[in-house]
Amino acid sequence: MRSSFRIFLVTFLVWFEVLLTGASSSLCAQVAAIRPQVTAIRPQVTASNSQEASNLSQDSFPPLPDPSLVTRRAALLPGWGQWTNRAYWKIPVVWGGLGWMAYQTSRTADMYLDYRNAYRWRTDNDPLTRDPFESTDSEASLLQKRDLLRRSRDAYALLTLVAYGIQILDAHVDAHLKGFERLDFSVRPALPGQAPGLGGAALTWTYRF
């Protein structure tokens, strides 16, 4: 009884080993048959990906602005540099800020001239000259308001120049940073034998200048 069981067990193990050997040989033959096809397909997929990236670079992204050209335009006309950078929402901000400060500069300059002339007429000892603030301001008040308005005029003029320089700097820096907006992240299926260990998918990123 035991010898029969041993014979049956040995026969089963030999048959199972033969079955595994045949399956392994068949799998190797299939892999060997598929490998040339994969090798032939890989250059086509690579060329297709390169062409796709080239088309995406040409069609999806407009040409990058030249920073030197943008800087010159912003210096010639406020907002022109932002227009060249296609940052259209900044143009009303630039013109609104510069316009408001230019208005304040002009307004305080006119008021300064009024109080300066009134103080001169008040102190020239000529009875024929009368200033418009004679009934509202004393001589000391005229002098105080004149000095205050002069300082305000100078401050607004300085702020206008600073804002003008800031919009030039903004246009110049924005032109340099445009390239960083062109990061392309994509997921593509990996071919057999390519990108091992990624589980059939590959994550790639491309920086376009």
C-alpha positions as CSV (number, residue, x, y, z in Angstrom):
1,M,0.0,0.0,0.0
2,R,2.8,2.4,0.9
3,S,4.8,1.5,-2.2
4,S,1.8,2.2,-4.4
5,F,1.3,5.6,-2.8
6,R,4.9,6.4,-3.3
7,I,4.8,5.5,-6.9
8,F,1.7,7.6,-7.4
9,L,3.3,10.6,-5.6
10,V,6.5,10.4,-7.7
11,T,4.4,10.1,-10.9
12,F,2.4,13.2,-9.9
13,L,5.5,15.2,-9.1
14,V,7.1,14.3,-12.4
15,W,3.9,15.2,-14.4
16,F,3.6,18.5,-12.5
17,E,7.3,19.4,-13.3
18,V,6.8,18.6,-17.0
19,L,3.7,20.8,-17.0
20,L,5.5,23.7,-15.4
21,T,8.4,23.3,-17.9
22,G,6.1,23.4,-20.8
23,A,4.2,26.5,-19.6
24,S,7.5,28.3,-18.9
25,S,8.7,27.5,-22.4
26,S,5.5,28.7,-24.0
27,L,5.6,32.0,-22.0
28,C,9.2,32.6,-23.0
29,A,8.3,32.0,-26.6
30,Q,5.4,34.5,-26.4
31,V,7.6,37.1,-24.8
32,A,10.3,36.6,-27.4
33,A,7.6,37.1,-30.1
34,I,6.3,40.3,-28.6
35,R,9.6,41.9,-27.9
36,P,10.4,42.9,-31.5
37,Q,7.0,44.5,-31.8
38,V,7.5,46.5,-28.7
39,T,11.0,47.6,-30.0
40,A,9.4,48.7,-33.2
41,I,6.6,50.6,-31.5
42,R,8.8,52.5,-29.0
43,P,10.4,54.9,-31.6
44,Q,7.0,55.7,-33.0
45,V,5.6,56.5,-29.5
46,T,8.7,58.6,-28.7
47,A,8.4,60.5,-32.0
48,S,4.7,61.0,-31.3
49,N,5.3,62.4,-27.8
50,S,8.0,64.7,-29.2
51,Q,5.7,65.9,-31.9
52,E,2.9,66.4,-29.3
53,A,5.2,68.4,-27.1
54,S,6.3,70.5,-30.0
55,N,2.7,71.2,-31.1
56,L,1.7,72.0,-27.5
57,S,4.6,74.4,-27.2
58,Q,3.8,76.2,-30.5
59,D,0.0,76.2,-30.2
60,S,-0.9,76.5,-26.6
61,F,1.8,79.0,-25.5
62,P,2.3,82.4,-27.1
63,P,5.9,83.6,-27.5
64,L,7.6,84.9,-24.4
65,P,8.0,88.7,-24.2
66,D,11.5,90.2,-24.4
67,P,12.3,91.7,-20.9
68,S,14.3,94.6,-22.4
69,L,11.6,95.5,-24.9
70,V,9.0,95.3,-22.1
71,T,11.1,97.6,-19.9
72,R,11.5,100.2,-22.6
73,R,7.8,100.2,-23.3
74,A,6.9,100.6,-19.7
75,A,9.3,103.5,-19.4
76,L,7.9,105.2,-22.4
77,L,4.2,104.8,-21.5
78,P,2.9,103.5,-18.1
79,G,0.9,100.3,-18.7
80,W,2.5,99.5,-22.0
81,G,4.8,97.0,-20.4
82,Q,1.9,95.3,-18.7
83,W,0.0,95.2,-22.0
84,T,3.0,93.5,-23.6
85,N,3.1,90.9,-20.8
86,R,-0.6,90.3,-21.3
87,A,-1.3,91.3,-17.7
88,Y,-4.3,93.5,-18.8
89,W,-5.8,93.7,-15.3
90,K,-2.8,95.7,-14.1
91,I,-3.3,98.5,-16.6
92,P,-6.3,100.2,-14.8
93,V,-4.3,99.8,-11.5
94,V,-1.3,101.6,-13.0
95,W,-3.3,104.4,-14.6
96,G,-5.6,104.8,-11.6
97,G,-2.7,105.0,-9.1
98,L,-0.6,107.4,-11.2
99,G,-3.6,109.5,-12.2
100,W,-4.7,109.9,-8.6
101,M,-1.3,110.9,-7.4
102,A,-0.8,113.3,-10.3
103,Y,-4.1,114.9,-9.5
104,Q,-3.1,115.3,-5.8
105,T,0.2,116.8,-6.8
106,S,-1.5,119.3,-9.1
107,R,-4.1,120.2,-6.5
108,T,-1.7,120.8,-3.6
109,A,0.6,122.8,-5.9
110,D,-2.3,125.1,-6.8
111,M,-3.3,125.5,-3.2
112,Y,0.3,126.1,-2.2
113,L,0.6,128.9,-4.8
114,D,-2.7,130.5,-3.5
115,Y,-1.4,130.6,0.1
116,R,2.1,131.7,-0.9
117,N,0.7,134.6,-2.9
118,A,-1.7,135.5,-0.1
119,Y,1.1,135.6,2.4
120,R,3.2,137.8,0.1
121,W,0.3,140.2,-0.4
122,R,-0.4,140.3,3.3
123,T,3.2,141.2,4.2
124,D,4.1,143.7,1.3
125,N,2.7,146.7,3.2
126,D,0.7,147.8,0.1
127,P,-2.8,148.8,0.9
128,L,-3.9,148.2,-2.7
129,T,-3.1,144.4,-2.6
130,R,-5.7,142.3,-0.7
131,D,-5.5,138.5,-0.3
132,P,-8.6,136.3,-0.5
133,F,-8.0,134.8,3.0
134,E,-7.9,138.1,4.8
135,S,-11.1,137.4,6.7
136,T,-10.4,133.7,7.6
137,D,-6.6,133.4,8.2
138,S,-4.1,135.3,10.1
139,E,-0.6,135.9,8.9
140,A,0.8,133.0,11.0
141,S,-1.9,130.7,9.7
142,L,-1.1,131.7,6.1
143,L,2.6,130.9,6.7
144,Q,1.8,127.6,8.4
145,K,-0.6,126.4,5.6
146,R,1.9,127.5,2.9
147,D,4.7,125.4,4.4
148,L,2.4,122.4,4.9
149,L,1.1,122.5,1.3
150,R,4.6,122.8,0.0
151,R,5.6,119.7,1.8
152,S,2.5,117.8,0.7
153,R,3.2,118.9,-3.0
154,D,6.7,117.5,-2.8
155,A,5.6,114.3,-1.2
156,Y,2.9,113.6,-3.8
157,A,5.4,114.4,-6.6
158,L,7.9,111.9,-5.1
159,L,5.2,109.2,-4.7
160,T,4.3,109.7,-8.3
161,L,7.9,109.1,-9.4
162,V,8.1,106.1,-7.1
163,A,4.9,104.6,-8.6
164,Y,6.2,105.3,-12.1
165,G,9.4,103.3,-11.3
166,I,7.4,100.5,-9.6
167,Q,5.3,99.9,-12.7
168,I,8.5,99.7,-14.8
169,L,10.0,97.2,-12.3
170,D,6.8,95.2,-12.2
171,A,6.7,94.9,-16.0
172,H,10.4,93.9,-16.1
173,V,10.1,91.2,-13.4
174,D,6.9,89.9,-14.8
175,A,8.5,89.4,-18.2
176,H,11.2,87.3,-16.7
177,L,8.8,85.2,-14.7
178,K,6.6,84.3,-17.7
179,G,8.8,81.3,-18.4
180,F,8.0,79.7,-15.0
181,E,4.3,79.5,-16.0
182,R,5.1,76.9,-18.7
183,L,5.5,73.7,-16.6
184,D,3.8,70.8,-18.3
185,F,2.9,67.8,-16.0
186,S,1.5,64.7,-17.8
187,V,0.9,61.0,-17.1
188,R,1.6,58.6,-19.9
189,P,1.4,54.7,-20.0
190,A,4.8,53.1,-19.8
191,L,5.8,50.6,-22.4
192,P,7.1,47.1,-21.4
193,G,10.7,47.4,-20.4
194,Q,10.4,51.2,-19.8
195,A,10.3,52.9,-16.5
196,P,10.5,49.7,-14.3
197,G,8.8,49.7,-11.0
198,L,6.2,52.4,-11.8
199,G,3.3,49.9,-12.2
200,G,2.6,50.6,-15.8
201,A,2.5,54.4,-15.7
202,A,5.1,57.2,-16.0
203,L,4.9,60.7,-14.6
204,T,6.9,63.3,-16.6
205,W,7.3,67.1,-16.4
206,T,8.7,69.4,-19.0
207,Y,9.9,73.0,-18.7
208,R,9.4,75.1,-21.8
209,F,11.5,78.2,-22.3
